[in-house]
Amino acid sequence: MASQMTAQPAPAPNAALWKAVRAVLGFVGVAFLILFALIETVPFVLTVANSFKCLPATREASEAFIPVPPFGIDCRSEGVALPATATTDGLTFNATLEGYQQVLEYDFGTWFRNSVIYSVAITALRVLFDSLAGYALARMTFPGKRVMFFIILSTLMIPGIVLLIPRFIILQQLDLLGTVTGVILALAADAFGVFLMKQFFESIPEEIEEAAMVDGAGRLRMFFQIVLPMATPALTALTIFSFQGTWNNFMDVLIIIGQEQELWNLPLGLSQLRGQFGDTLEWNTFLAGAVFTTLPMAVLFFFFQRYFVEGVSYSGLKG
């Protein structure tokens, strides 16, 4: 009996071509992303570089990524003590801590302390209040629940600057303007945090809470001892978002604190450096302060960057 041969399908004639096209498109896509990331990084790199330059160098060679101004710029003419100076190929290498020394002469320590106080207190209150409100909207049943949730969502569509005047009027009526309490209470909860926690709580199986109820656990005990520990990823994301937003908050502190200089935070204090110098802004001092302000957030993002992504994904869970 003649053996029957199983016919193998012939390979597509253009398979190799399509494979090569996909490889090229993938390479182009990766190259574009790398280029875009480098472009986004350039402003921060220039900020750090100029913070280590003397004032003439920041004006004449601000585009240099290392403190190497064109030959002829002498930082010593400004009375700056240079820790390192060398001449190579017609360029004078000048690196100085002048900007950092000058920014520390201002009330920088007070600004930094206030930023820490505002950020820690507001973040702690947001984690507490937003998680409680999110759990109530996700699990509890009460009249007007859906309407309340839609109202909270609608506030996310309103620009924050629109709320400045109503917030100012309320705090003025409560005699909380120019106080630390006013800043903390005004920002102690936000709609995004409530929405984020609600979405995450709805992803937790209800059977876990039903089992706890059978064992006699009350609502608050069940929330703090069972549900909240399971929401650690969402709580971490909320903590990072809240701390970052409060640390960089300029407008709210400006409106609430006003001219109470001893209560300024870092963004508000650094803005006054620019206002003080005007057209003769000492850029190395200003940029050194910007580096001091940015560094804690850069470190925070470096160690917890995956939680930023998780925070966005949690907000897209079932609603």
C-alpha positions in Angstrom: 0.0 0.0 0.0 1.4 3.4 -0.9 2.0 5.6 2.0 0.0 8.6 2.2 1.9 11.8 2.6 0.4 14.6 4.7 0.6 17.9 2.8 2.4 20.6 4.7 1.0 24.2 4.2 3.3 26.2 2.1 4.8 29.2 4.0 3.3 32.6 3.1 5.5 34.2 0.4 5.6 37.5 2.2 6.1 36.2 5.8 9.8 37.1 5.8 9.0 40.6 4.4 6.4 41.2 7.1 8.7 40.0 9.8 11.3 42.4 8.6 8.8 45.3 8.5 7.6 44.5 12.0 11.2 44.5 13.3 12.0 47.8 11.6 8.8 49.4 13.0 9.6 48.1 16.5 13.1 49.5 16.3 11.7 52.9 15.1 9.2 52.9 17.9 11.8 52.2 20.6 14.1 54.8 19.2 11.3 57.4 19.2 10.5 56.6 22.8 14.1 56.9 23.8 14.4 60.2 22.0 11.2 61.5 23.6 12.5 60.4 27.0 15.8 62.2 26.5 13.9 65.4 25.3 11.8 65.3 28.5 14.9 64.9 30.6 16.9 67.8 29.2 15.2 70.6 31.2 16.0 68.8 34.5 19.6 68.1 33.5 20.1 71.7 32.5 18.6 72.8 35.8 21.1 70.7 37.8 24.0 71.8 35.5 23.2 75.5 35.9 22.8 75.2 39.6 26.5 74.3 39.8 27.6 77.2 37.6 28.7 80.7 38.7 26.3 83.5 37.8 28.2 84.8 34.7 28.3 81.2 33.4 24.5 80.7 33.8 23.9 83.9 31.7 26.5 83.3 29.0 26.5 79.5 28.7 23.2 78.3 30.1 22.9 75.6 27.4 26.1 73.8 28.5 25.4 70.4 30.3 28.5 70.7 32.3 29.9 73.8 34.0 32.2 74.7 31.1 31.5 78.3 30.0 33.3 79.8 27.0 36.8 81.0 27.6 36.9 84.5 28.9 34.2 84.1 31.6 35.9 84.5 34.9 33.8 83.6 37.9 36.5 85.0 40.2 35.5 88.5 39.1 32.3 87.9 41.0 34.2 87.0 44.1 33.3 83.4 43.9 35.6 80.8 45.4 35.9 78.0 42.9 36.5 74.4 44.1 37.8 73.3 40.7 39.3 75.2 37.8 41.1 73.8 34.8 41.8 75.0 31.2 41.5 72.6 28.3 41.2 73.4 24.6 40.4 77.0 25.1 37.6 76.3 27.7 37.6 77.2 31.4 36.0 74.6 33.7 34.2 76.4 36.5 32.2 74.4 39.1 30.9 76.2 42.2 28.5 75.7 45.0 27.7 79.4 45.1 24.0 78.9 44.2 23.5 76.3 47.0 25.3 78.5 49.5 23.2 81.5 48.7 19.9 79.7 48.7 20.6 78.4 52.2 21.1 82.0 53.4 17.4 82.5 53.0 14.7 81.0 55.2 15.1 77.8 53.2 15.0 75.6 56.3 11.6 77.0 57.4 10.2 76.5 53.9 11.4 72.9 53.8 10.0 72.2 57.3 6.6 73.7 56.3 6.5 71.6 53.1 7.1 68.5 55.2 4.4 69.4 57.7 1.8 70.2 55.0 2.6 67.1 52.9 2.7 64.6 55.8 -0.5 66.0 57.5 -2.5 66.4 54.3 -1.4 63.0 53.0 -2.4 61.2 56.3 -5.8 62.9 56.3 -6.5 62.1 52.7 -5.6 58.4 53.2 -8.0 58.3 56.1 -10.9 60.3 54.7 -10.7 59.2 51.1 -10.6 55.5 52.0 -13.5 55.9 54.4 -15.6 57.7 51.8 -14.6 55.3 49.0 -15.6 52.3 51.2 -18.9 53.8 52.0 -19.7 54.4 48.3 -18.5 51.0 47.3 -20.2 48.8 50.0 -22.8 50.7 52.0 -26.3 51.5 50.9 -27.9 54.8 51.8 -30.3 57.4 50.1 -28.6 59.6 47.5 -25.5 57.4 47.2 -25.4 57.4 43.4 -26.1 61.2 43.3 -23.3 61.8 45.8 -20.9 59.8 43.7 -21.8 61.7 40.5 -21.3 65.0 42.4 -17.8 63.8 43.4 -17.0 62.8 39.9 -18.2 66.1 38.6 -15.8 68.0 40.8 -13.0 66.2 38.9 -14.1 68.0 35.7 -13.9 71.5 37.3 -10.5 73.3 37.1 -8.9 73.7 40.5 -8.4 77.4 40.0 -12.2 77.8 39.9 -12.5 76.6 43.5 -9.9 79.0 44.8 -12.3 81.9 45.5 -15.0 79.8 47.2 -12.4 78.1 49.3 -10.9 81.5 50.2 -14.3 82.8 51.3 -15.1 79.8 53.4 -11.7 79.9 55.2 -12.2 83.7 55.7 -15.5 83.1 57.4 -13.9 80.4 59.6 -11.0 82.8 60.4 -8.5 80.2 59.1 -6.6 82.3 56.6 -2.9 82.6 57.3 -2.8 79.5 59.4 -1.4 76.0 59.1 -4.8 74.6 60.1 -6.4 76.4 57.1 -4.0 74.8 54.6 -4.4 71.3 56.1 -8.2 71.3 56.4 -8.8 72.9 53.0 -6.8 70.0 51.3 -7.6 67.2 53.7 -9.7 65.2 51.1 -9.9 65.2 47.4 -12.3 63.7 44.8 -9.7 61.7 43.0 -8.7 59.8 46.1 -12.3 59.0 46.9 -12.8 57.7 43.3 -9.6 55.7 43.4 -10.4 54.0 46.7 -14.0 53.3 45.7 -12.8 51.5 42.5 -10.4 49.4 44.4 -12.8 48.4 47.1 -15.3 47.2 44.5 -12.6 44.8 43.2 -12.4 43.0 46.6 -14.8 40.0 46.8 -17.8 40.7 49.1 -17.6 37.1 50.4 -14.6 38.1 52.6 -16.6 40.7 54.4 -19.7 38.4 54.7 -17.5 35.9 56.4 -16.2 38.5 58.8 -19.8 39.6 59.6 -20.7 36.0 60.3 -17.9 35.9 62.9 -19.4 39.0 64.5 -17.1 41.7 63.2 -18.6 45.2 63.0 -18.4 47.5 60.0 -15.5 49.6 61.4 -13.5 46.6 62.7 -14.0 44.8 59.4 -12.9 47.9 57.5 -9.7 48.6 59.5 -8.6 45.0 60.2 -9.7 43.2 57.0 -10.5 45.5 54.1 -7.9 48.2 54.6 -4.9 45.9 54.8 -6.0 44.3 51.5 -6.0 47.8 49.9 -2.3 48.4 50.5 -1.4 48.9 46.8 -4.2 51.5 46.3 -3.3 53.2 49.6 0.3 53.4 48.5 -0.6 54.9 45.2 -2.9 57.4 47.0 -0.2 58.3 49.4 2.3 59.0 46.7 -0.1 61.1 44.6 -1.2 63.1 47.6 2.3 63.7 48.9 3.5 64.7 45.4 0.6 67.1 44.8 0.9 68.7 48.2 4.7 69.1 48.0 4.4 71.0 44.7 1.3 72.9 45.7 1.9 76.6 45.1 -1.5 78.3 44.4 -3.4 77.0 47.4 -0.7 77.9 49.8 -0.4 81.3 48.2 -4.1 82.0 48.6 -4.5 80.6 52.1 -1.2 81.7 53.7 -0.6 85.0 51.8 2.2 87.1 53.3 2.8 85.0 56.4 6.4 84.3 55.4 7.1 82.0 58.3 4.4 79.6 56.9 5.5 79.5 53.3 6.3 76.2 51.7 9.2 75.6 49.2 7.3 76.5 45.9 6.0 79.7 47.4 9.3 80.6 49.0 11.3 80.0 45.8 8.9 82.2 43.8 9.7 85.1 46.1 13.4 84.7 45.2 12.4 85.6 41.6 10.2 88.4 42.7 12.9 89.9 44.9 15.7 89.9 42.2 13.4 90.9 39.3 15.4 91.5 36.1 18.7 90.7 37.9 17.5 87.2 38.9 20.4 85.2 40.3 19.7 82.1 38.2 22.2 79.8 39.9 20.6 80.5 43.3 17.1 80.1 41.9 17.9 76.8 40.2 19.8 75.5 43.2 16.5 76.0 45.2 14.6 74.2 42.4 17.0 71.2 42.7 16.5 71.1 46.5 12.7 71.1 45.9 12.7 68.5 43.2 15.2 66.0 44.7 12.8 64.5 47.3 10.1 63.9 44.7 12.7 62.4 42.3 13.8 60.0 44.9 10.2 59.2 45.8 9.3 58.5 42.2 12.5 56.4 41.6 11.7 54.0 44.4 7.9 53.9 44.0 7.4 54.4 40.3 5.4 51.2 39.8 2.8 52.5 42.2 2.2 55.5 40.0 1.2 53.2 37.2 -0.9 51.0 39.5 -2.7 54.1 40.7 -3.8 54.8 37.2 -4.9 51.2 36.6 -6.9 51.1 39.8 -8.9 54.1 38.7 -10.0 52.1 35.7 -11.4 49.1 37.6 -15.1 48.3 37.4 -17.3 51.1 38.6 
